[in-house]
Amino acid sequence: MKKGLYNFCEIEERWRRHWLEQRTFRTDEPVATESSDKPKCYVLDMFPYPSGSGLHVGHPKGYIATDIYSRYKKMRGFNVLHPMGFDSFGLPAEQYAIEHGVHPAVVTEQNIDTIREQLQFLGLGYDWDREIATSREDYYRWTQWMFKKFFESWFDSSLQKGRPISELIEELDNGTRQLSDADREVAGPNQMWGNLTNSQRSSVLNNYRIAYHKEVIVNWCPKLGTVLANEEVTSDGKSERGNFLVYQRPLRQWMMRITAYSERLLNDLDVAELPDGKGGTFQLNWPESIKLMQRNWIGRSQGSDVKFDVLYPETNQIANVLTVYTTRPDTLFGATFMVVAPQHLIVTKGSSEYLVPPSYANQVETYIAKAKKEVPINHDTKEKTGIISGIYARNPVNGEKLPIFVADYVSMDYGSGAIMAVPAHDERDFEFAQKYDLPITKVVQAIKDNAEGCFTGEGISINSGDVSETPFAITSLSTPEAKEKITKTLEEHGQGKTTVNYKLRDWIFSRQRYWGEPFPIAIGPDGDTISVDPPVILPEMENFRPETSDDPNSPVRPPLSRADKSWKEIETDGKKYKRELNVMPQWAGSCWYFLRFIDPKNDQAFCDDQKERFFMPVDLYVGGAEHAVLHLLYSRFWHKVLYDLGHVSAPEPFKKLFNQGMITADAFANSQGVYIDIREVELHDGEPYHTKTGEKLTRFSGKMGKRYKNGLPPEEVGKEYGVDTLRLYEMYMGPLETSAPWSMEGIR
């Protein structure tokens, strides 16, 4: 600091100390106090991971903006809630602990202390009495409590809402609800609810629960030793954290039935009058770009389910039925082959639906084994491979026999894991057909031009049957007319129906790691699953590291499998159970943290009802656009389940969402492409050089942070030029929603 009349270090420190000692920014409790008459204003920042590197000057941009807004609203007479906490469970904290040889419980609290000091140094007006951390027992016991409620609930599709599972059991007990065909697939044919064993009942109820377990094809990262959600995997099939290859394999996982809420998650983005729990209404005031990202991720499409008879290779008799979802039923006459995913049951040896003839079995099994082992999860970017299965299906509109291929560009995640391939009008099918020299039949003529190759647009149907020969004929009809007619005819012949499909998949909720919330779940010797009362305390373990491997088929042994037997095994009602050994994902704690801020010291409930009704929904939520899918969709789903069960007063948590732009900065790399810390760079005649080696470096602009080693701690700037200077500069850089380059010249 340069000496002068204004000693900012002394003055700023005195005010920081005063604000903390006087609790200047403490939020008044709204219940039974005079502040209950004040209008509320809940301002929330997306809370940070407590990373070891702490904050850099790019982080406070949003924090400074919400601080200004909160102070303004407070001076205008509002009861302002402006809290701060830490998203401290999960993969980032655990990986940091592993890299530094420190237990995550220790290093997490150390990192929290560091970031708290940085935030307080910046003079941000948070109510520190409300600090939370998702990894602390007084917080995660309520995450477990909510999971238990989700496990004890089901989604009633007729009412489009979640209900207690006890109500479903009561309906089954008194006979007002009968077992469905899907239930009998689990319990056995001709079974009645009253005759089922406890294990069978558990299996039936599992098909209804909002939180349920299932063996599914998952994204497995052997180098991280854990399952990853689709959102945690990059477009080239690698882990977002660590950049390791990700593979697909079947594992028993805990799941969240988020797909049941697809329509509500989609519709509520635009509903004009959502109830606010206080007799009023509100509408989501979110950036349209974020709403669009959510719509695209949910991926609603309207199409048709079409039934294709699968034939025994030797006799051509019907062996099974493949139901295929398509948004273009008007192209059915152009289907020249079919494709199933490598995990499909008709090509899975040992499955009751297995149909591969012996002469094809070896080559199909070899291909499937290779596909499962080597194929990263992104099916669009990789060159497509496949093999003929020896199985055929019959096209319902013209009776043609279509060969069925097994190929890696079809996934079990979408539809039924089977597609009808129309290479003339689908780019992926076109690439596959060209590679394997398969027939291509054009059935849609472009209206404006005579498109060559693959035409995916709408036009006029051609080569699609004659009305004198088939009731399915749609030749000469426009695409909308052809869709309508062929779907209606399929329904009349029992070969299909109109349906709505979603890209959104159920949320894989298990992680094979240590640093996460243990599940409040135990499994009995006969396979029945029960919930247990929280808290289930994460056991202290010296060896908390996951078992990592280069082999994608290596055994899966979560770290908690090494916990003491006294923790792993429990006894309930005279029966021995084993605890679930996976932990919850990092998203679990961040799905509801805005609720705990309202009442963080409550040890009887996650939040007092009256306080929740007063402060929710959040009036202003500020954070990066990178969380548009990962965090916002999960927290909206979580909140809707709580709303259905009567635990919160509004169906949406965030009224207004604002995304601040990022701060970029110069970054430097040597001739090997290794990033050089900005503290090791000096300029000579404007050119960057490495101070340690003298090597001339390449300069480029990148997001400020650990990756490019171009982060600048805010305290360095604040101590040299004053915190007020730093705060004013960050607000001066340009519109808050736009990205801007950092410049020390601007500070000076």
Secondary structure as GFF3:
##gff-version 3
##sequence-region A 1 748
A	DSSP	alpha_helix	8	22	.	.	.	ID=ss1
A	DSSP	three_ten_helix	34	37	.	.	.	ID=ss2
A	DSSP	beta_strand	40	45	.	.	.	ID=ss3
A	DSSP	alpha_helix	60	75	.	.	.	ID=ss4
A	DSSP	beta_strand	79	81	.	.	.	ID=ss5
A	DSSP	alpha_helix	91	100	.	.	.	ID=ss6
A	DSSP	alpha_helix	104	121	.	.	.	ID=ss7
A	DSSP	three_ten_helix	128	130	.	.	.	ID=ss8
A	DSSP	alpha_helix	137	151	.	.	.	ID=ss9
A	DSSP	beta_strand	153	156	.	.	.	ID=ss10
A	DSSP	beta_strand	161	164	.	.	.	ID=ss11
A	DSSP	alpha_helix	165	174	.	.	.	ID=ss12
A	DSSP	alpha_helix	181	187	.	.	.	ID=ss13
A	DSSP	three_ten_helix	193	195	.	.	.	ID=ss14
A	DSSP	alpha_helix	198	206	.	.	.	ID=ss15
A	DSSP	beta_strand	211	221	.	.	.	ID=ss16
A	DSSP	beta_strand	226	228	.	.	.	ID=ss17
A	DSSP	three_ten_helix	230	232	.	.	.	ID=ss18
A	DSSP	beta_strand	247	256	.	.	.	ID=ss19
A	DSSP	three_ten_helix	258	261	.	.	.	ID=ss20
A	DSSP	alpha_helix	262	267	.	.	.	ID=ss21
A	DSSP	beta_strand	274	275	.	.	.	ID=ss22
A	DSSP	beta_strand	281	282	.	.	.	ID=ss23
A	DSSP	alpha_helix	288	298	.	.	.	ID=ss24
A	DSSP	beta_strand	301	311	.	.	.	ID=ss25
A	DSSP	beta_strand	318	326	.	.	.	ID=ss26
A	DSSP	three_ten_helix	329	334	.	.	.	ID=ss27
A	DSSP	beta_strand	337	340	.	.	.	ID=ss28
A	DSSP	three_ten_helix	345	347	.	.	.	ID=ss29
A	DSSP	alpha_helix	358	374	.	.	.	ID=ss30
A	DSSP	beta_strand	386	394	.	.	.	ID=ss31
A	DSSP	beta_strand	401	407	.	.	.	ID=ss32
A	DSSP	beta_strand	418	421	.	.	.	ID=ss33
A	DSSP	alpha_helix	427	435	.	.	.	ID=ss34
A	DSSP	beta_strand	444	446	.	.	.	ID=ss35
A	DSSP	beta_strand	459	461	.	.	.	ID=ss36
A	DSSP	alpha_helix	479	492	.	.	.	ID=ss37
A	DSSP	beta_strand	496	501	.	.	.	ID=ss38
A	DSSP	beta_strand	507	508	.	.	.	ID=ss39
A	DSSP	beta_strand	521	523	.	.	.	ID=ss40
A	DSSP	beta_strand	529	531	.	.	.	ID=ss41
A	DSSP	three_ten_helix	559	562	.	.	.	ID=ss42
A	DSSP	alpha_helix	565	568	.	.	.	ID=ss43
A	DSSP	beta_strand	569	572	.	.	.	ID=ss44
A	DSSP	beta_strand	575	579	.	.	.	ID=ss45
A	DSSP	alpha_helix	587	590	.	.	.	ID=ss46
A	DSSP	alpha_helix	593	596	.	.	.	ID=ss47
A	DSSP	alpha_helix	609	615	.	.	.	ID=ss48
A	DSSP	beta_strand	620	623	.	.	.	ID=ss49
A	DSSP	three_ten_helix	625	627	.	.	.	ID=ss50
A	DSSP	alpha_helix	632	644	.	.	.	ID=ss51
A	DSSP	beta_strand	657	659	.	.	.	ID=ss52
A	DSSP	beta_strand	663	669	.	.	.	ID=ss53
A	DSSP	beta_strand	675	676	.	.	.	ID=ss54
A	DSSP	three_ten_helix	678	680	.	.	.	ID=ss55
A	DSSP	beta_strand	681	684	.	.	.	ID=ss56
A	DSSP	beta_strand	687	690	.	.	.	ID=ss57
A	DSSP	beta_strand	698	703	.	.	.	ID=ss58
A	DSSP	alpha_helix	714	721	.	.	.	ID=ss59
A	DSSP	alpha_helix	723	732	.	.	.	ID=ss60
A	DSSP	beta_strand	740	741	.	.	.	ID=ss61
A	DSSP	alpha_helix	744	747	.	.	.	ID=ss62
###
